[in-house]
Structures are given as structure tokens and as C-alpha cells.
Amino acid sequence: MRDLELGLRANSYQFTLLVFINALVGALLGLERSVFGPYIEACFGIAAEEALFYFIMAFGLAKATANYFAGLLMQLWERKRVLLLGWALALPIPFLFAFSPSWELIILANLLLGLNQGFAWSSTVVMKIDLAGAKDRGLAMGINESAGYLALAFSAYATAAYLGPLNDLLFWGALIFVLLGGLLSAVFVRETAPYALLEQTDLPSLSGEEEAASAWTTFKKVSFLEASLSSVTFAGWVNNLNDGMIWGLLPILLLEHDLLPDEIGWVTALYPAVWGLGQLATGKLADKVPTKVLIRRGMYMQAFSILGFAYSSDLLSFMLSSFFLGLGTALVYPSFLVAISRLSPAQKRAEYIGIFRLWRDLGYLFGALFSALLWYFFGLMACFYGIAALTFLAALMVQIRMRMI
């Protein structure tokens, strides 16, 4: 313990390694995300929109579940073991997705992809929080999330632009990402749980009641009972709910407004690009500005940006809405994790983060269901109005219920 030191500078090698591993996790998802609908339509005759709906639901459910159990397992095992579990579960993905003879095996590949994302991404998040300490936590989360989502975006773009056989690209690309991520994790990553214990020596100890709290008691506290924790958790759920809706429905809205394919590409790419790059700045901002301020402003910005899509009619207005949606998401995404870290005892940090990430990624599942229901009964525009209103409600709850941290 005496040889350990908190902070990004003191742990630059391990931190950089974990950032790169997280980029591989994002790139593995990006490899599939941009071509899933057309690929399934060509191979199995299932409509691209229907395939995408099933993908978002299966992926979101698996990732959310893995997030929760990753938090629990990191309390019982080492963080590194959970990271290795995530890569082990990804090993069948290249073979299943590239060479599956049936649609059911594609769904299995998506479930494994969600489990990989949940276990591997969650463990790298917690490990970087362990290394950073309180002073650099926001910057660490900004770099982490930025690397993951930028790698996802670059991988998705490269896959969409690839002109050769998709089977070969999906197989070899996924295999390289999985083997490289697993090898680096097994050989070079160090366990970081002792850093959390080091940080805890400077903080008040857990009370006997907190120490003895069951998993269900902790789950209720983070999800519903404690005002600050539950308002951040609800905002995270809504954030990914609206992201899932934008993922599936924005291209359809743009087609209805007769935008050209390259224009659709610019609008849909601008949002994740601003989201990814913006976190490099907003993560550091979360170390200096109360996270309540950043989350509240970011969620309000998201709400008005989603509403902006509904009222847009030309490329410029769609681009502006996409830019501000990305900026609003960049404000909240690292701030969520910083807020949960500040509100959780170091000994139970992984469990608290796991519960938050469970609800956050369940947003994808509920986003797909909510959008489908609104579209079926009220039309496409109702999806944008309804989810903008829900996002505004999340911002209001943060403003009223969350304390200034």
C-alpha cells in the first residue's frame, strides 16, 4: 500500500493501457453497429428496421445485466478477473456474426456483445476511477468515455465504407479486437482494488449498517430511495433511452425530409463525434464544477435538441440539433460517473456504479419499446415529442432532488 500513489500522472502507464483496452471494447461494437441492419436484411431477409430493433433490445438487455453483475463481482473478485471474463465471453462473436447459418445465432452474438460491453467496459471504468483518485476523476472519465465512443465511431465509419465482403471484415476485425484486448488485459493490466482501499484510508469508514447492507438494500438505495443517487440514475436511464431512439429513428426522419445519403451521414455522425470529443473537456470540467450543474444543463440541452429535430426541415437545422445533442450528452456522460463515485463509499464503489450502469443501459431497451409504441399509435413525430418531454423531466428531477456535489 505504501508504494501506491493515486492520480493520473503517477499511474500514467496503467491508465493509458486501460484507455486503449476500452477503445478496443468500443471498436468491437462499432464494427457491427453501422452495418447490422443491411447485413441482416441481405443474409436473412429480415427488414433492416426490424433487425435494428431486435439488436438494440438484445444488446441493451445483455449489457445492462452485465453492468450490474460486474459491479457485484468486482466486490467479490478482483477487477481484472471481471475484465478477463468480458473478453472471454467475446471469443465466439467473430465466428457467430460472420458465419452464422441462422438468425437465432445472430441474436446470441448480440447478447454476447452486450455481455462483453458490460463486463469489460464496466471494469475499465472502475479501474480508472481507482487509479485517478478524487482529484482527477472527472478527467479520467472524460478520457475513458471519449476513447471508447470515438473508437466506436471510427470503427463504424470504416465498416460502412468498406467495399469488400462483409463476412471477412466482420470476422477478422472482431477477432483482432477480441484477441488483442484479451491478451493485453491478461498480461499487462494490474489489479487496482488496492488503490480504492488506499483512497478509503483518507475517508470516513463505513458504518456497521452500511457494511452489512444486502445487495437488494443497496440496489433500492441507488435506484429509488436516496434523492441524489436516484435522480442521477434516472437521468442516466433517460440519456440512453433517447440515444437508442436517435440511433434507430433519426435516419428515418432524415429520409422523410429527402436528405441525400451523404447529408444523412453528416447529421448522424456529428452527434456521436461531438459527444466523444466533447468529453475530453467536460470530463475535466466535472473536477471543477458541481456535477449537478453539468447534468442539469446537459439534460435540458438534450431535451431542446431532440425537440429541434422535430421542427427541423433542412440540413443546417438538423446539423445544429445534432451538434447540441452531442454537446449536451458530452456534459452529462462523464458527470454521471463522477457523481456516483462521489456519492458512494470506496469499498462499495463498484457495486454502486454497477447499479447505475444497469439502469443507464436499460434505457436502450426501454427506448426501443417506447419509440415503437409511440410510433405505432401516434406516428414518428410523437417519438421525438415524447422523448424530449421525458428528457426535460429528468433534468427537472436533477434540479429539484440532487444535492450540489
FISE-636638 format. One record per residue: residue in one letter; x, y, z of N, C-alpha, C, O, CB in turn. Coordinates in steps of 0.02 Angstrom, whole numbers, plus 50000, padded with zeros to 5 digits. Glycine has a CB too. Layout:
<recs>
AXYZXYZXYZXYZXYZ/...
</recs>
This chain:
<recs>
M500414993950000500005000050000500435006350000500245011349971499535000150060/R501015006050033501435012050036501725013849969501875019749957501995010950086/D501805008849923502085010149858501575012949809501755015149754502395003849830/L500945012849827500425015149783500315022649790500385025449845499775011349796/E500145025849734500005032949735499425034349688499405031849632500635037049714/L498945038349711498365040049671498525045649623498975049649635497785042049716/G498165045849567498255051249518498445048649449498755043349443498775056049543/L498265052349398498405050349329499145050549313499405046149279498025054649281/R499485055549337500205056149323500585050249353501025047349320500485062849349/A500425048449414500785043049448500635036249417501035031649424500615043049521/N500065035649383499855029249355499735029749279499295026449252499215026749389/S500145033749246500035035349176500065029049131499675028449084500545040349152/Y500525024449145500595018549103499965014149107499685012249056501215014449124/Q499755012449169499165008249177498535011749151498115008549120499075006349250/F498485018249163497905021849141497865021949065497325020649036497915029049168/T498425023349031498435023448958498265016548929497905016048880499115025648932/L498525011348960498375004548939497625003148944497335000248899498774999448980/L497315005148999496605003949009496175008048960495655005748937496395005649080/V496405014048943496065018148893496075014648826495565014348791496385025148887/F496655011848807496715008348743496265002148743495945000648692497445006448729/I496254998448798495834992448802495094994448796494704990948763495954988748868/N494904999948827494215002248821494045004348749493485003348726494085007948869/A494545007148714494445008848644494315002548603493915002648556495055012648616/L494644997048619494524990748584493814988248598493484985448553495034985448606/V493564989248659492874987348676492384991348632491914988548605492724988448751/G492504997848626492075002048585492125000248511491625000048476492255009248594/A492734998848488492824997248417492474990748398492214990048343493574996648401/L492454985948444492104979548431491364980848419491064977748375492204974648490/L491064985248458490354986948447490264990848383489794989548345490094991048506/G490714995648369490654999648308490694995548245490384997248195491185004848307/L491074990148247491154985748190490474983148165490364982348105491614979848207/E490024981848213489374979148195488844984548187488384983848147489154974248248/R488904990048224488354994748231488134997848164487534998648153488545000248278/S488604999648120488415003248060488134998848005487805001347959489005007048034/V488274992348007488074988047951487574982647972487384978547930488694984747921/F487364982548035486954977048059486304976348020486144970847997486804978048133/G485934981848013485294981447978485354978947907485044973947890484964988247978/P485754982347864485824979947794486114972947789485904969047745486254984747756/Y486584971247833486894964647831486384959147845486364954147810487474964247881/I485974960147896485464955147914484934954747860484684949347844485144956847982/E484744960447831484254960447778484504956447718484124952647687484094967647756/A485144957347701485434953747644485504946247658485394942147613486114956747626/C485694944447719485844937347735485224933347752485174927447735486334937047792/F484734936447787484174932647814483494935147791482984932147809484204932747888/G483484940547752482844943047727482414946447778481814947347767482464937547697/I482714948447834482344952047887482434959547876482994961847866482594949947958/A481894963347878481924970547865482434973847911482474972247970481244973647874/A482814978547883483344981847921483074985147984483394984848037483704986947878/E482484988347980482194991848038482024986848093482144988148152481574995848017/E481744981048074481564975948123482194972948154482214971848215481144970348090/A482704971648113483334968948138483654973648188483914971548240483824967448080/L483654980148172483944985148216483574985448283483884986248336483954991948183/F482914984848280482514984848341482714979048386482814979948446481764984448324/Y482784973048358482984967248397483704967948423483854965848479482924960848355/F484134970948381484824971948403484854976448464485184974748513485234974948346/I484514982048462484534986848518484254983648581484524984548635484144993248500/M483714979848574483404976648633483864971348662483984971248723482724973548614/A484124966848620484544961348645485194964148674485414962048728484704956348589/F485494968848638486124971748661486024975548727486404974648774486414976448608/G485504979748730485374983748789485234979548850485484980948905484804988448777/L484834974248842484664969948899485284966248925485404965948985484124964848879/A485684963548879486284959848899486794964448932487094962748983486594956348839/K486904970348902487404974848930487194977448999487604977849045487524980748882/A486554979149005486314981749070486384976449124486614977949180485574983849064/T486204970249109486264964849157486984963749177487144962849236485964958349130/A487434963649126488144962749140488424968349182488854967249224488534962049075/N488194974549170488424980249210488294979049284488724980249327488074986649188/Y487694976649299487504975549369487934970049401488214970949455486764973749375/F487974964449367488354958849396489104960249396489474957549437488214952449357/A489334964549349490044966549352490194970249417490714969149448490214970949291/G489734974649437489824978149500489854973549559490284974349603489274983149510/L489404968649561489414963849617490044959549616490344958349668488794959449613/L490224957149556490814952849551491454956449569491914953449597490864949949481/M491484962949553492094966649570492154967649646492704968749671492084973449536/Q491594967149682491624967349755491884960649783492214960449835490924968849785/L491734955149747491924948449770492584946149741492994943249777491374943449752/W492694947449677493304945549643493754951749636493624957049665493164942449574/E494284950849597494694956549577494374959849515493994956649479495424954249561/R494534966349505494294969849445494554966449381494184965749332494514977249447/K495184964249383495494961349324495134954949302495074953749242496224959849337/R494894951049348494544944849330493904946349292493724942749246494384940749393/V493554951649312492944953549277493104956049206492744954549159492564959049316/L493644959749199493874961949134494014955949088493804955849030494494966349140/L494374950949114494534944949075493904940949058493854938049004495024940549114/L493414940849104492784937549090492444940749030492164937348987492324937749152/G492464947449027492164951048970492474949048904492114948048855492224958448980/W493134948448902493454946448839493344939048823493274937248765494214947748843/A493314934848874493174927748862492494926748830492414922648785493224923748928/L491994930548854491314929948826491284932448754490834930548717490824933848869/A491764936648734491774939348666492084934648615492014935748555492134945948664/L492424929348638492784925048591492344921948536492584921548479493114919548630/P491734919848550491324916948495491044922148446490814920248392490744913148524/I491064928648463490724933748423490964933848350490534933848306490824940548453/P491614933848335491824934048265491534928348224491334929248166492574934048260/F491524922348253491284916448217490524916448209490274914748156491504910048254/L490174918548262489444918648259489184923848209488744922448169489154919948328/F489464929848214489184935248173489364934448099488954935948056489424941948198/A489964932248084490184931848015489934925547979489834925647919490934931948012/F489824920148016489674913747982489044910348008488954904347995490254909147989/S488614913848044488014910648073487544908348017487404912047971487654915448120/P487294902148023486804899847974486084901847991485634900847950486844892347967/S485974904648050485284906248071485254912948106485754915348135485014900748116/W484674916048105484544922348138484604921748213484814926348247483844924948119/E484414915948241484454914848313485174915348339485284917848393484154908148332/L485644912948300486344913348320486604920548316487054922448353486774908748276/I486324924448271486494931648268486264935048332486624939248360486174935048206/I485664933248355485424936048419485884934048476486034938148520484694933748433/L486114927748475486594925548526487234929648523487514931448575486754918048517/A487474931048462488074935248455487964942148484488414944948516488264935848381/N487364944948474487204951548503487184951348578487394956048612486554954048475/L486914945848606486904945148679487614944848707487764947948757486514938848699/L488054941048673488744940648695489094947348688489514949148730489124935248655/L488924951048635489214957648626489014962248684489424966048709488994960748559/G488384961848704488154965848761488504963848826488674968148866487414965248769/L488594957348836488944955048896489674957348896489934959348948488914947348901/N490004957048838490684959548833490714966948851491154969048888490954958448762/Q490254970848824490244977948838490134979248912490454983548942489704981448796/G489664975448942489514976549013490094974749059490274978849101488924972549032/F490384968849051490924966749095491574970449081491904972749127491034959249088/A491764971049017492414974049001492404981649011492864984349041492614972448929/W491894985048986491864992348993491784994249066492114998849090491294995348950/S491334990849102491224992449173491874991749214492024995949256490684987849202/S492244986349201492844985349240493374990549225493734992749270493124978349227/T493444992649162493934997849146493735004549177494155008449198494024998649070/V493075005849180492835011949213493045012049286493335016849311492065012549206/V492885006649322493035006349393493795006549405494025009749451492734999949424/M494175003049363494905002949372495205009849362495665011649398495214997949323/K494965013649314495225020349304495015025049360495395029549379494985023149236/I494415024149386494205028049445494655026449504494845030949542493465026749462/D494815020049514495265017949568495945021549562496195024249611495375010349567/L496225021649501496885024549491496895032149498497375034949524497145022649422/A496355035349475496355042649469496335046149537496655051249546495785044949427/G495945043349584495835047049646495335052649635495135053849578496495049749673/A495145055949688494615061049684494815067049641494395069949607494435063449753/K495445068849640495675074949607495595074549531495405079449499496395076449624/D495735068749501495745068049428495175063749402495195061549345496405065049406/R494665062549443494155057749423493755059949362493625055949317493685056549481/G493575066149359493195068649301493595068249237493335066049186492975075849313/L494215070249240494645069849181494725062549158494705061049099495335072949195/A494805058149207494875051049190494265048449155494325044849105495005046949254/M493665050149179493055047849147492955051049079492695047849033492455049249192/G493145057349072493095060549007493535057148955493315055848899493295067949012/I494155055648973494605052248927494355045248912494365043048854495315051848957/N494115041648963493865034848954493285034648906493295030948857493655031949022/E492765038648919492165038448877492315041048807492045038548758491605042448909/S492735046248803492925048948737493275043648695493115042848636493375055048746/A493755040148724494125034948687493655029448664493695027248606494675032048731/G493215027248707492755021848689492285023748633492195019848586492355019748749/Y491995029648636491495031548586491815034048521491525033248468491045036948614/L492405037048525492745038848463492975032548426492935032248364493355043348478/A493225027548463493415021248431492805017948399492845015048345493735016548482/L492235018248434491615015648406491445019148340491265015948291491045016348456/A491495025948341491315029748282491785028248223491555027348167491335037248298/F492435027948236492915026548181492815019548154492835018448094493645027448207/S492695014748199492585007848177491945007348135491925003948084492545003148237/A491415010748157490785010648120490865013848052490595011248002490235014248160/Y491225019348048491325022647984491735018247937491555017547878491675029447994/A492275015247962492695011047920492315005047894492405003047837493315008747960/T491885002147936491494996347915490994998347862490904994747812491124993347975/A490665004147871490175006447822490495008047755490195007047702489805012547848/A491115010547757491465012447695491805006647660492025007247603491975017847710/Y491855000847694492214995147666491834992247607491224991247610492314989647721/L492184991047552491864988847490491934981347477491634978647431492164992547432/G492334977847518492424970647509491894966647544491404969347568493104968647534/P491984959947546491494955547579491444957047654491944957047690491684948147569/L490834958247678490734960047748490914954247795491164955347850490014962147760/N490804948147772490964942447815491704942447835491864941247893490804935947779/D492134943747787492854943847802493034949447850493414948447898493254944547738/L492754955347838492904961047881492654959847952493024961048000492594967447853/L492044957547958491754956448024492134951048062492244951748123491014954548019/F492344945848028492704940448061493394942648084493564942248143492764934448015/W493794945148036494484946848053494524952948098494944953248144494884948047990/G494094957948086494104963848128493924962148200494274964148246493614969048101/A493374958448209493154956648276493674952148310493814952948370492474953148274/L493964947448273494444942848302495064946548327495324945148381494644937448251/I495304951348287495884955348308495734959348371496144959548417496114959948250/F495154962648372494974966648430494924962348493495184964248546494314970348418/V494604956548487494504952148546495164949348571495304949548631494014946448529/L495574946648525496204943648546496684948748575497014947548625496524940048488/L496724954648543497164959848568496934962348636497344963148682497194965648518/G496284963548644496024965848708496134960748763496334962548819495294967348703/G496004954348748496094949148798496824948248817496984947448876495814942648773/L497274948448767497984947448781498264953148823498614951948872498374946948715/L498114959348805498354965048844498084964848915498444966448963498164971648809/S497454962948922497154962748989497474957349032497594958449092496404961448984/A497614951649002497894946049041498614947249060498824945449116497844939649001/V499004950249016499734950649026499954957049060500404956949102500094949848960/F499654962649042499934969149063499524972949114499784977349148500024973349003/V498874971549120498454975249166498574972949238498604966949251497704974449148/R498644977749285498724976249356498054977149392497634981149370499264980649387/E497974973549445497374974349487497384981149521497904983449544497334968649540/T496794984449523496764991249550496364991849615496324997249643496464995849499/A496074986349639495684986849701496084989749759495794993549799495434979849720/P496734988349766497114991449821497114999049819497195002249871497814988849820/Y497045001949760497025009249755496385012049787496395017349818497075011549681/A495825008349779495205010449811495275010249887495025014649922494625006049788/L495615005049912495725004549984496185010150009496095012750064496024997750002/L496675011949967497125017449985496735024049991496845027950037497675018249933/E496285025149945495875031249948495425031150009495305036350040495445031949884/Q495185025250028494725024750084495055026450150494715028450197494435017750087/T495715025750155496065027350218496005034750235496085036650293496805025450213/D495875038950185495795046150198495075048250206494925054150212496115050050141/L494605043350205493895044850208493585041550269493885036850297493535042650144/P492995043750291492665040450346492505033150330492345031550273492025044150365/S492555028850379492405021750369491655020750362491245024750384492685017550427/L491475015050331490775013250326490505011750396490855008850438490685007150280/S489885013650407489555011650469489405004150466489415001150412488905015650480/G489285001250523489124994150526488514992450484488474987250451489014991850597/E488014997050485487404995950447487554996050372487294991850334486875001250464/E487965000850350488145001250279488554995250257488454992650203488535007750265/E489004993050300489434987450284489024981050275489174976850233489964986450338/A488504980350317488104974250316487514974550267487154969650261487834972950385/A487434980250233486854981050188486864975650133487384974350103486864988150156/S486294972650122486234967550070486264970750001486204976849994485584963550079/A486354966449950486354968949881485694972249863485674977249827486504963149831/W485134969449889484474972249875484384979049908484104983649878483934967449897/T484634979749969484594986150004484984991549966484754997149957484854985550076/T485584989749945485984994449906485654996149840485665001949818486684991649895/F485364991149807485024992249744484454997249752484385001849712484754985549716/K484054996349803483495001049815483745008049830483445012949808483054998549872/K484285008449868484555015049886484775018949823484595024749815485145014249934/V485155015649780485415019049720484855020349670484855025549637485965014849688/S484385015749665483875016149613483295020849631483045024449587483595009349599/F483085020849694482455024249711482475028649774482165033949775481925019149720/L482835026549825482725029449891483135035749905482865040649929482875024449942/E483785035549890484215041349905484135046449849484215044849790484965039149912/A483965052649867483745057549818484275058949764484125058849705483565064049852/S484895060249785485415061949736485585056049692485625056649631486045064549772/L485695050249723485865044249684485315042449635485465040949577486005038449731/S484695042449657484155040249614484005045349558483805043349504483515039149655/S484115051749571484005056649517484535056149464484395056949404483985063849546/V485165054849484485695053649435485555047249395485645047049334486395053249470/T485335042049430485185035749397484615036549347484655033849292485005030349449/F484095040249365483545041349319483775045349258483575043849202482965045049355/A484195050349269484445054249213484875049949166484845050749105484865060249239/G485275045349195485665040849153485225036249112485365035049053486125036749196/W484685033749143484205029549107483895033349048483855030648993483655027049154/V483685039449060483375043449007483885045148953483715045248894483085049849037/N484505046448973485025048148923485095042548871485105043848811485695049348958/N485155036248894485235030848846484575028948812484585026248757485515024748881/L484015030448844483375029648811483335034148750483135031948696482795031048860/N483515040548758483475044948700484025043448649483935044748589483515052248722/D484595040848672485115038848625484885033048582485005032948521485765037048662/G484545028148613484285022548574483765024748524483735022048468483975017348621/M483355029648542482855032248496483185035848437482995034848379482375036948533/I483685039948452484035043548399484385038648352484375039548291484545048448428/W484695033548380485045028348342484575025248290484755024448232485315022948390/G483965023448312483505019948268483075024248223482935022448166483075015648308/L482855030148249482345033948214482595040148177482265042348129481835036048262/L483165042948197483395048948163483525047848088483315051948048484025051548196/P483855042348068483945041347996483285040947958483235043247901484335034947983/I482765038047989482115037647957481805044547949481525046147896481645033047997/L481865048748001481615055647997481975059547942481665063347905481695059148065/L482625058647937483015062247886482825059947815482805064047769483765061147897/L482675053647807482445051147742481775054247723481655055847665482395043447743/E481335054947772480685057947759480735065247737480295067847703480245057447821/H481285068547756481405075447734481835075747671482085081147653481735079447790/D481925070047638482265069647573482985071847575483245074547526481895073747522/L483325070847631484045072247633484415066947593484215061147591484295072547706/L484965068847562485375064347523485765059747570485865061447629485855068247477/P485995053847546486355049247589486965052247624487075050947683486585043347550/D487355056347588487945059347621487735064447673488085065247723488405062647569/E487165067847662486915072647712486675069047775486785071347831486355076847682/I486345063347765486125059247822486735056947862486725056847923485715053247798/G487265055047826487875052947859488175058447902488405057047957488385050647808/W488185064647876488465070147914488055071547978488335072648031488485076447871/V487395071447971486965072948029487045067548083487125069048142486225073648008/T487015061148062487045055748111487745054948141487805052448197486825049248079/A488265057048105488945056348131489135062148177489545061248221489435055948073/L488835068048166489025073948206488865072948280489255074848323488665080148179/Y488285070148295488075069148365488585064948404488825067248455487395065748367/P488755058748382489245054948422489945057848420490335056948467489265047848397/A490125061448366490785064548362490865070048415491365070348449490915067348291/V490355074448420490375079748471490335076648541490675078948587489785084748460/W489935071548548489885067948612490565065148632490785066048688489365062148606/G490895061748585491535058648601492085063748615492425063248666491745054248545/L492175068548570492705073448578492565078148636493025080248672492805077448514/G491925079948645491755084748697491915082448767492035086548811491025086348693/Q491915075848778492045073248845492765074448868492905074248928491895065848847/L493225075648821493905077348842493915083748882494315084548928494355078048780/A493455088448865493405094748901492925094248960493075096649014493195100248855/T492345091148948491835090949001492035086449059491825087549115491165088748972/G492445081349045492675077149100493095081049149492995080549209493085071349073/K493565085049123493965089249167493535094449202493655096249260494525092749127/L493025096949167492565101849197492215098949258492075102549306492055104149144/A492075092349256491735089149312492165088849375491905087749430491525082149293/D492825089849368493265090349427493225097149460493425097949517493985088849407/K492955102149423492955109049448492265111849461492165116049505493315113449400/V491775109549422491085112149426490655106749458490745100849443490815114149356/P490185108549502489735103449531489385099349477489135102049428489215106849575/T489385092849486489095088449435488345089749426488075088549372489205081149453/K488005092149478487295093849471487195099049417486725098449378487015096349538/V487615103949414487565109249364487655106449294487265108049248488085114849377/L488155102249285488305099449219487755094749195487555094849137488975095849219/I487505090449241486985085649222486335089349206486015087849156486865080549278/R486155094149247485535097849235485555101549168485085101049129485415102949292/R486095105149156486145108849093486185104249033485885105648981486765113449094/G486545098749040486605094048984485935090848966485785090048907487105088649001/M485545088949016484895085849003484405090848973484015089048928484605082849067/Y484415097048996483985102148964484195103048891483765103648847484035108849003/M484845103248878485095104148810484875098348766484685099348708485865104848810/Q484905092248793484675086448755483935087148738483735085848681484795080048795/A483525089048787482805089548776482635094348719482245092648675482445091748840/F482945100248720482795105148668483085103148601482815104948548483055112048689/S483645099448602483935097048539483495091848506483395091848445484635094248551/I483225087148546482775082148519482145085348492481895083448439482585076948573/L481895090348527481325094148502481515097748437481105098448392481075099348555/G482145100048434482375103348373482345098848312482185101248257483085105748383/F482475092448320482415087748263481705087748236481595087548176482615080648284/A481215088048282480515087748261480325093848220479885093448177480065087248321/Y480645099548232480465105748197480955107448141480875112548107480435111448246/S481455103248130481945104648077481675102448009481265097848004482615101048092/S481915105947957481685104247889482235104547837482125102647780481135108947869/D482845106847857483395107147809484025104747843484045103547903483485114447782/L484555103947803485185101147827485475105247885485695102347935485685100547771/L485485111847879485785116047930485445115247997485785114648048485775123347908/S484785115347998484425114748062484525107848093484575107248154483675116148051/F484535102648052484675095948078485385095548106485495092348158484585090648023/M485865098648072486555098548096486615102148163486975099748207487015101848044/L486275107748171486295111448233486005107348291486285107148345485915118148227/S485435104048278485135099748329485605094048347485675092248406484455097048305/S485925091048297486385085548309486985087948350487215084348395486625082548243/F487245093848335487815096548372487645097648445488025095648489488045103248340/F487075100848459486905102348528486695096148567486775095748627486345107548531/L486415091148532486275084848566486925081548587486975078848642485865080148520/G487435081648543488085078848561488405082648618488705079648662488545078948501/L488335089348618488635093348671488275092048738488605091448789488595100748653/G487625091548736487255090048798487445083248826487505082448887486515090348785/T487535078348782487725071648805488435071648832488585068148880487645066548748/A488875075448800489565075948825489585079148894490015077348935489985080148776/L489135083648909489115086748975488915081749029489185081849084488625092648975/V488435077349013488175072949065488555066449073488585063749128487455071449051/Y488845063849019489085056849021489645055749072489575051249114489325054848953/P490185059549071490685058549124490445060949191490655058449243491325062149106/S489995065949191489745068649254489335063549293489355063449354489325074849241/F488965059249257488595053949291489055049749334488925048749394488235049449239/L489605047249305490055042749340490415046249397490535043349449490545039649292/V490605052549385490925056349438490445057249497490645056549555491175063249412/A489815058949482489325059949535489205053549575489195053749636488655062349506/I489125047849541489015041549576489635039849618489565037349674488875035849526/S490225041149592490845039749630490875043949694491075041449746491465041049587/R490685050349688490705054749747490175052749799490275053849859490595061949726/L489635049849776489085048149821489145041149851488745039149893488435048649784/S489655037349829489725030449852490345029649895490855032849883489755025749792/P490305025249946490915023549985491395019649941491185015649899490725019550049/A492045020649951492545017449908492485009949909492585006749857493245019549930/Q492315006949967492274999649971491704996849928491744991149906492164997450043/K491195000849917490614998449878490535002249812490005002049781489984999149919/R491055005649791491015009749730490825005549669490395007549630491675013349717/A491134999749661490994995649602490264993549601489954993449547491444989449602/E489974991949659489274989849663488814995649645488334994749607489104987249732/Y488955001649672488545007549656488575009049581488055010349550488785013649697/I489175008949553489255010449481488895005049440488595006649389489995010749462/G488934998749461488594993449425487844994349424487524993149372488754986749457/I487544996549479486824997849481486645003649436486155003349398486594999149553/F487035009049439486905014749395486945012649322486505014349282487405020349409/R487465008949303487555006849234487035001749212486865001449153488255003949223/L486764997849258486204993549242485614997649217485354996449162485984989449304/W485415002649257484845006849237484995010949175484565011649131484645011349294/R485605013649172485775017849114485695014049048485415016649000486485020549121/D485955007849046485935004148983485275000548972485134998548916486504999248981/L484874999749025484184997549014483805002848974483285001448945483824996049080/G484065008948974483755014248934483705012348861483225014248827484135020648941/Y484195008648835484165006448765483555001948753483195002748703484805002648745/L483444997348799482874992848792482214996748795481784995848752482884987448847/F482145001048846481525004848853481455010048797480895011548776481515008348921/G482025012648772481995017348716481705014048654481295017048619482685020048701/A481915007848640481655004248582480905002948591480515003848544482034997548572/L480705000748651479994999248663479575005548662479035005648631479914995648731/F479805010848695479435017148699479355020048629478805022448611479795022148745/S479885020048589479845022748522479375018748478478975021548440480545022848490/A479405012048484478965007848444478235009148460477815009548415479135000448455/L478075009848525477385010948544477135017848522476585018448495477315010348620/L477545022948532477345029648511477255030048436476775033048411477865034748534/W477715026948399477675027048326477055023348302476705025648256478315023948295/Y476905017648333476335013548311475675017248322475235017148279476335006848348/F475605020348381474955023348398474885030748376474335032948361474845022848473/F475455034348374475395041548362475825044148304475755050048285475585045248425/G476255040148276476665042448220477375044148241477535044648300476345048448189/L477795044948191478505045948202478655052248242479075052048287478865046348136/M478315057748229478475063948263478325063548337478645066948377478085069648232/A477825059448356477665058748427478245055848466478315057248526477045054348435/C478675051748434479255049048468479725054648491479975054448547479635044148422/F479835059448448480285064948464479975069448518480325071648563480445069048401/Y479325070848512479005074948563479005071448631479155074448682478285076648542/G478825065048631478775061348694479435060648729479475061548790478485054548681/I479965059048692480605057948724480935064648743481315064848791481075053948677/A480795069948707481025076548728480715078448795481045081148838480855081948674/A480065076948803479725078448866480015074348923480095076948978478975077148860/L480155067948911480445063748963481145066148983481325065949042480475056448940/T481535068348934482205070948949482155077448989482565078549034482585072248883/F481675081648974481565087749012481385086049084481615089349131481005092148979/L480965080949093480775078749161481385076449200481445077949260480255073049157/A481835072849168482445070549202482865076449225483135076449281482865066049156/A482925081549183483305087549202482975090949262483315093249307483345092449143/L482315091149262481945094349316482045090549382482115093649435481195094849299/M482055083949379482155079849438482855080949467482935081349528482055072549423/V483355081549424484035082949448484055089849481484355090649534484535082649389/Q483725094649451483715101449478483395101649547483615105349590483355106149431/I482865097749558482485098049620482785093449674482815095349732481765096149607/R482995087349655483145082249704483895081249719484075079149773482855075749681/M484325082749672485035081349681485365086849721485245092749709485375080449613/R485785084849768486155089949805486765092349765486965088949718486375087149874/M487035097949783487585101049746488245097549762488565098949813487625108549762/I488445092949718489085089449727489495089949663490055087249660488975081949746/
</recs>
